[in-house]
């Protein structure tokens, strides 16, 4: 069994000056990621209105499948025109870890 995690650090547009505005950008991204059969949540930068950190987790029996799913998640977030992807931290854990 292999598990993979990714944390996406994203910069939100300048008009997201309130938590309500922040949620209006984060909620659709989380929903889109969840359609890829991953667990996803906002995991960091909760007090910052111009930034968000989204965490993704996936479990599979094959290492290559975990990598493919994480690649798809990264493409999805990077392809969102309304936000800027600043960094991605990825980790994959296998049976020996």
Backbone bond lengths (Angstrom), bond angles and torsions (degrees), N, CA, C in turn:
res aa  C-N    CA-C-N  psi(-1)  N-CA   C-N-CA  omega(-1)  CA-C   N-CA-C  phi
1 X - - - 1.447 - - 1.525 108.59 -
2 X 1.326 116.45 137.17 1.458 122.70 179.27 1.521 109.03 -123.54
3 X 1.306 116.29 139.85 1.460 121.72 174.76 1.517 108.25 -122.15
4 X 1.294 115.35 142.71 1.459 120.42 178.45 1.507 110.10 -129.99
5 X 1.312 115.09 143.63 1.462 120.51 176.80 1.521 109.24 -130.88
6 X 1.304 115.43 151.87 1.453 121.81 174.41 1.524 108.18 -144.88
7 X 1.320 115.70 141.37 1.463 121.64 175.01 1.520 106.69 -121.32
8 X 1.316 115.56 121.87 1.462 122.60 -179.47 1.522 109.30 -103.64
9 X 1.309 116.31 121.88 1.459 122.24 175.97 1.520 106.54 -97.32
10 X 1.333 116.98 115.71 1.462 119.88 -175.66 1.529 110.78 -122.20
11 X 1.322 113.42 146.17 1.457 122.42 176.55 1.517 107.58 -100.65
12 X 1.320 115.56 126.71 1.456 121.57 -178.42 1.527 109.75 -91.83
13 X 1.332 118.04 158.70 1.463 120.83 179.83 1.524 112.59 -61.22
14 X 1.306 116.06 162.12 1.455 122.56 -177.94 1.515 114.48 -62.72
15 X 1.335 117.37 -21.98 1.467 118.69 -178.74 1.522 113.21 -83.46
16 X 1.324 117.47 3.31 1.474 119.88 178.70 1.528 109.49 -93.12
17 X 1.312 115.77 68.30 1.467 122.31 -176.51 1.519 113.80 -92.05
18 X 1.318 116.72 -1.39 1.471 120.07 178.33 1.516 109.02 -130.30
19 X 1.308 115.79 163.84 1.470 119.37 178.39 1.525 111.33 -66.14
20 X 1.317 115.99 -32.21 1.464 119.97 178.10 1.526 110.29 -65.25
21 X 1.318 116.83 -42.91 1.464 120.89 177.93 1.524 110.29 -66.31
22 X 1.329 116.38 -39.18 1.463 121.04 178.08 1.526 109.87 -59.41
23 X 1.317 116.69 -46.65 1.465 120.71 179.89 1.526 111.62 -61.18
24 X 1.339 116.81 -32.81 1.466 119.15 -179.32 1.527 111.96 -66.78
25 X 1.326 117.93 -22.39 1.460 121.61 175.17 1.527 111.56 -91.16
26 X 1.325 116.85 -38.86 1.466 121.19 -174.31 1.526 111.73 -74.68
27 X 1.307 117.89 -42.34 1.470 122.17 -175.02 1.534 112.99 -55.67
28 X 1.342 120.22 -47.41 1.473 118.70 179.56 1.526 113.65 -66.32
29 X 1.326 117.59 -31.45 1.461 120.22 178.51 1.520 109.95 -68.92
30 X 1.333 116.94 -44.06 1.467 121.07 177.87 1.526 109.84 -61.00
31 X 1.312 117.92 -43.16 1.465 121.40 179.91 1.531 111.07 -63.03
32 X 1.327 117.20 -41.03 1.464 121.09 178.75 1.528 111.15 -65.40
33 X 1.330 116.69 -40.63 1.464 120.17 178.18 1.522 111.12 -65.36
34 X 1.313 117.73 -39.22 1.458 121.08 -179.53 1.517 111.92 -64.64
35 X 1.332 118.05 -25.25 1.467 121.08 176.01 1.530 111.60 -68.84
36 X 1.335 117.13 -13.65 1.468 121.01 176.39 1.531 111.70 -89.28
37 X 1.324 117.00 13.44 1.476 123.49 179.14 1.518 112.85 62.09
38 X 1.322 115.60 44.84 1.457 122.06 174.39 1.519 108.59 -123.54
39 X 1.313 115.40 161.80 1.461 119.97 171.04 1.520 106.59 -90.02
40 X 1.306 117.10 134.66 1.459 121.01 -175.64 1.518 109.55 -143.55
41 X 1.351 114.83 142.35 1.460 120.30 177.38 1.520 109.12 -159.07
42 X 1.319 115.31 158.72 1.457 120.47 171.52 1.524 106.68 -77.08
43 X 1.331 116.79 120.66 1.464 120.35 -170.78 1.517 114.32 -118.13
44 X 1.308 118.72 -7.37 1.462 119.60 -178.20 1.509 111.42 -156.86
45 X 1.322 115.09 173.68 1.464 123.32 -178.84 1.526 110.88 55.13
46 X 1.315 115.87 37.27 1.458 120.22 -176.01 1.521 112.89 -67.40
47 X 1.313 117.73 -29.37 1.462 120.78 -179.60 1.525 113.28 -90.01
48 X 1.324 117.27 -9.18 1.460 120.70 179.65 1.519 109.43 -94.11
49 X 1.328 117.03 126.28 1.461 118.93 -176.44 1.524 112.57 -82.97
50 X 1.312 119.08 -21.61 1.460 121.34 -178.44 1.511 114.45 -95.17
51 X 1.328 117.60 -0.10 1.464 122.19 -177.70 1.523 109.60 -134.94
52 X 1.318 114.87 158.09 1.466 120.65 174.57 1.520 108.38 -150.42
53 X 1.311 116.13 146.97 1.457 122.27 172.00 1.521 107.51 -119.79
54 X 1.324 115.00 123.46 1.452 120.95 179.64 1.511 109.01 -111.06
55 X 1.314 116.83 131.11 1.453 122.28 178.30 1.511 110.50 -105.87
56 X 1.340 115.30 140.42 1.460 122.47 -179.29 1.520 108.13 -129.34
57 X 1.319 117.04 139.82 1.465 121.86 176.31 1.523 109.33 -134.30
58 X 1.334 114.74 141.78 1.465 121.15 179.55 1.524 108.48 -141.53
59 X 1.333 115.99 146.49 1.464 122.53 178.34 1.525 108.03 -127.64
60 X 1.345 115.93 136.86 1.456 120.55 179.27 1.519 109.85 -153.92
61 X 1.298 115.54 164.52 1.449 121.04 176.56 1.517 113.32 -83.09
62 X 1.342 116.77 -11.65 1.465 121.20 -177.42 1.520 110.82 -126.50
63 X 1.310 115.37 136.97 1.463 121.66 179.26 1.530 110.72 -61.52
64 X 1.322 117.57 -41.88 1.466 120.90 -177.31 1.526 111.72 -63.85
65 X 1.331 117.19 -35.24 1.464 119.89 179.03 1.527 111.17 -67.26
66 X 1.328 116.36 -40.03 1.469 119.92 177.17 1.522 109.64 -60.42
67 X 1.337 117.16 -44.78 1.464 120.98 179.52 1.527 111.24 -62.33
68 X 1.324 117.48 -42.00 1.468 121.49 179.43 1.527 111.34 -62.00
69 X 1.317 116.57 -43.91 1.466 120.50 -179.13 1.526 110.27 -65.81
70 X 1.336 117.41 -43.78 1.464 120.06 178.39 1.522 111.28 -64.61
71 X 1.340 117.29 -36.68 1.469 120.59 175.30 1.529 110.70 -61.92
72 X 1.331 116.48 -42.64 1.471 120.78 179.00 1.521 110.99 -63.37
73 X 1.319 116.56 -40.42 1.467 120.50 178.44 1.530 110.43 -63.30
74 X 1.327 116.08 -43.90 1.457 119.83 -179.38 1.530 111.13 -64.38
75 X 1.324 117.21 -41.30 1.472 120.66 177.36 1.524 110.94 -62.37
76 X 1.329 116.22 -40.79 1.461 120.22 -179.70 1.522 110.93 -62.11
77 X 1.328 116.97 -48.40 1.467 120.22 -178.24 1.528 110.34 -67.42
78 X 1.330 117.57 -43.09 1.466 120.80 -179.46 1.526 111.58 -65.72
79 X 1.321 116.94 -26.66 1.454 121.12 -178.96 1.518 114.92 -83.40
80 X 1.306 117.67 -5.04 1.467 120.27 178.65 1.522 108.97 -74.98
81 X 1.306 116.95 116.84 1.458 121.33 -175.26 1.530 113.59 -70.53
82 X 1.333 116.97 -23.23 1.463 119.57 -174.79 1.525 113.79 -83.42
83 X 1.328 118.09 -12.01 1.468 121.41 -179.77 1.523 108.98 -128.42
84 X 1.336 115.59 163.54 1.456 121.42 176.63 1.527 108.68 -116.96
85 X 1.317 116.27 124.53 1.455 121.57 178.01 1.522 108.53 -80.22
86 X 1.337 116.52 115.46 1.461 121.31 -177.15 1.529 112.36 -88.17
87 X 1.329 116.99 -43.35 1.466 119.94 -179.88 1.520 110.38 -158.52
88 X 1.328 113.89 161.09 1.456 121.65 177.48 1.521 107.73 -135.27
89 X 1.313 116.54 131.14 1.465 122.00 174.19 1.524 107.12 -116.17
90 X 1.336 115.88 118.41 1.464 120.90 -177.29 1.521 110.50 -119.14
91 X 1.328 114.96 144.48 1.470 121.22 174.85 1.529 107.98 -144.25
92 X 1.316 114.77 141.47 1.467 120.99 174.91 1.520 107.13 -125.74
93 X 1.313 115.39 130.82 1.457 122.03 179.62 1.523 108.93 -113.63
94 X 1.324 115.87 136.42 1.451 121.30 179.25 1.510 111.67 -117.07
95 X 1.338 116.98 -172.33 1.465 120.62 -178.06 1.521 113.64 -62.96
96 X 1.303 117.98 -27.61 1.463 121.20 -177.95 1.524 112.41 -82.72
97 X 1.320 119.98 -8.63 1.473 122.08 -176.82 1.505 111.80 -84.26
